[in-house]
Amino acid sequence: MNHYYENKLTLITGGSSGIGLALAKEITARGGNVAILARHADALEQAAAEIAVCKVNADQKVYTLPADIVDYEALSVVLTKFKAEVGVPDIVINSAGVAHPGRFTALPLEIFHWMMDVNYFGTVNVLKLLLPEIQERHSGTVVNISSMAGFIGVYGYSAYGASKFAITGFSDVLRSELKPYGVQVSVVFPPDTDTPQLKYESQFKPFITKEVAGSASLMPADAVAKETLDAVAKGKYIILPGSEGKLMFVAQNLLGRGLYPVMDMMVNSAIKKLRFGK
């Protein structure tokens, strides 16, 4: 599995922190070349230094691409130049994402647009600029990072969950359209992962959301990266790092609407704690 990434070029959005950075480090440790794309040049340079430590040979490359995936025109300039100077990536991992929980009625409309712009349309923008050449080449891999909230509705995640459900549906269609061209598509559903993004969103989580998710164990970003990359190398489409995601995915598919009463029970239990302090 390690040889799958050797000498290949992987472009990772959101590669300066969190799961994206962990993926970049792990791919580099497996002999691959990486290009990390994110908004802030200083964060990219710091991440590149961390990634460089993981090199297994001196010839490996680490590229930094300062760009905002939401700004299609500016992104087009950066990626067009990169393709001309370096080449079309063998693997594209869409890891850039943001989360801001809250009850639907309390969330500003701007949050919904922000979630969709970054999590969904950002992914669409990147692939619009790279997929034509990948498809024409008849080889390559696309990895889209969704979330457990991308296949099951979680209290407090109306904005985030909708954007990740969009990624799931988008990936389903891409898988079908690209398979005849020899292009692999994988969609990843990470559980709660120990990242700066999780720390950011935790401050906005409603009490009930914290209670419902309270039993979930926190997965290290490097563990998510390793399991993800192993599964991609095996050609898997649906990737569920950790045991909890696998159990929830099976339950959701086996029980269907039968899972709703379970979720309702968890929410009702949290409401009672909120009301009575027990």
VODRENMI-656722 format. One line per 8 residues: number of its first residue (from 1); their letters; for each residue x, y, z of C-alpha. Coordinates in steps of 0.02 Angstrom, whole numbers, m for minus. Layout:
! residues N
NUM) A) X/Y/Z  ... $
END
This chain:
! residues 278
1) MNHYYENK) 0/0/0  144/117/35  203/103/m146  36/172/m207  93/350/m167  277/331/m210  335/460/m339  155/518/m366 $
9) LTLITGGS) 100/699/m347  m45/731/m227  m130/900/m213  m216/928/m46  m331/1073/m8  m333/1127/173  m159/1053/181  m87/1175/308 $
17) SGIGLALA) m177/1102/460  m287/964/529  m326/811/426  m254/891/269  m84/916/350  m87/741/424  m123/670/251  20/770/176 $
25) KEITARGG) 142/706/307  87/526/286  97/532/95  271/606/108  321/468/228  262/345/96  375/420/m36  254/537/m122 $
33) NVAILARH) 264/719/m177  135/840/m109  64/1010/m151  m31/1090/m7  m158/1226/m45  m229/1345/85  m265/1530/107  m123/1586/219 $
41) ADALEQAA) 55/1584/152  136/1587/325  37/1435/383  82/1346/221  268/1378/247  261/1313/425  166/1159/367  290/1130/225 $
49) AEIAVCKV) 433/1128/351  341/996/454  305/893/299  485/902/239  541/810/397  439/660/337  534/639/174  609/468/142 $
57) NADQKVYT) 721/529/1  797/695/m48  711/704/m217  536/720/m145  447/885/m175  335/990/m63  244/1131/m151  143/1269/m68 $
65) LPADIVDY) m4/1352/m156  m78/1505/m69  m257/1515/m133  m438/1528/m77  m542/1387/m150  m697/1497/m140  m623/1625/m261  m635/1532/m425 $
73) EALSVVLT) m546/1662/m533  m397/1680/m416  m391/1491/m391  m390/1468/m579  m235/1576/m595  m142/1478/m461  m189/1305/m524  m163/1346/m707 $
81) KFKAEVGV) 13/1404/m667  44/1250/m560  m13/1132/m698  99/1219/m825  253/1219/m712  234/1056/m615  98/954/m697  m76/885/m665 $
89) PDIVINSA) m84/796/m496  m103/607/m491  m212/622/m336  m325/765/m279  m384/768/m98  m517/896/m54  m489/917/133  m523/1103/155 $
97) GVAHPGRF) m676/1129/262  m757/1233/397  m890/1199/529  m998/1313/634  m1135/1224/732  m1292/1297/807  m1480/1273/805  m1555/1317/637 $
105) TALPLEIF) m1660/1462/702  m1508/1538/790  m1384/1526/646  m1365/1679/534  m1401/1651/351  m1221/1696/313  m1161/1539/401  m1260/1430/280 $
113) HWMMDVNY) m1182/1517/130  m1009/1505/208  m1026/1318/238  m1084/1285/61  m956/1403/m17  m807/1321/69  m860/1141/95  m957/1110/m65 $
121) FGTVNVLK) m923/1243/m196  m739/1250/m147  m726/1065/m190  m821/1094/m352  m705/1239/m399  m546/1137/m373  m610/989/m473  m677/1098/m614 $
129) LLLPEIQE) m499/1159/m639  m413/989/m626  m533/852/m680  m538/886/m867  m352/841/m883  m366/697/m760  m513/625/m857  m423/648/m1022 $
137) RHSGTVVN) m271/560/m950  m380/411/m901  m293/393/m734  m299/476/m565  m384/478/m396  m505/602/m318  m533/596/m130  m671/703/m55 $
145) ISSMAGFI) m679/726/134  m858/723/194  m904/686/376  m1011/571/481  m1129/721/473  m1131/689/285  m1235/531/301  m1331/557/463 $
153) GVYGYSAY) m1420/714/524  m1344/775/687  m1431/899/802  m1352/1071/784  m1272/1041/614  m1404/1103/492  m1278/1212/398  m1126/1098/409 $
161) GASKFAIT) m1222/936/383  m1309/1001/228  m1141/1050/151  m1068/879/189  m1222/787/124  m1191/887/m35  m1013/820/m42  m1080/643/m20 $
169) GFSDVLRS) m1205/660/m162  m1078/747/m272  m953/607/m243  m1083/475/m287  m1111/556/m456  m925/583/m488  m890/400/m450  m1014/347/m583 $
177) ELKPYGVQ) m957/474/m713  m770/448/m692  m760/260/m675  m770/232/m865  m616/343/m880  m514/244/m756  m521/381/m624  m548/323/m445 $
185) VSVVFPPD) m660/421/m327  m662/398/m139  m769/486/m9  m711/492/172  m824/507/325  m710/552/472  m777/550/650  m738/691/772 $
193) TDTPQLKY) m553/720/744  m428/811/853  m395/963/743  m394/1154/759  m560/1154/666  m641/1048/801  m577/1166/935  m653/1312/839 $
201) ESQFKPFI) m824/1232/819  m832/1166/997  m858/1342/1064  m1020/1357/964  m1095/1185/998  m1265/1190/1082  m1275/1093/1245  m1383/959/1164 $
209) TKEVAGSA) m1257/935/1023  m1117/912/1151  m1221/784/1245  m1268/686/1090  m1088/683/1031  m1016/667/1206  m997/479/1199  m896/489/1039 $
217) SLMPADAV) m710/463/1054  m592/590/977  m484/517/837  m307/583/807  m284/665/636  m136/553/594  m241/398/627  m377/464/511 $
225) AKETLDAV) m244/499/379  m165/326/388  m330/233/379  m390/345/238  m234/322/133  m233/133/160  m413/124/99  m381/238/m51 $
233) AKGKYIIL) m234/127/m100  m352/m22/m98  m472/68/m215  m612/86/m88  m750/211/m125  m828/232/48  m699/259/184  m748/262/368 $
241) PGSEGKLM) m598/293/482  m619/225/657  m743/101/728  m883/222/773  m908/284/595  m918/106/530  m1049/60/660  m1154/215/625 $
249) FVAQNLLG) m1144/189/437  m1200/8/452  m1339/57/573  m1399/196/459  m1403/82/307  m1481/m66/398  m1607/29/503  m1643/174/387 $
257) RGLYPVMD) m1783/273/468  m1770/155/615  m1617/253/669  m1721/411/700  m1798/348/864  m1622/313/928  m1565/489/885  m1725/561/960 $
265) MMVNSAIK) m1695/465/1120  m1520/539/1134  m1585/715/1102  m1727/694/1228  m1604/633/1359  m1497/788/1329  m1651/901/1343  m1693/825/1512 $
273) KLRFGK) m1517/858/1573  m1531/1037/1513  m1698/1062/1602  m1665/971/1764  m1476/973/1776  m1464/785/1786 $
END
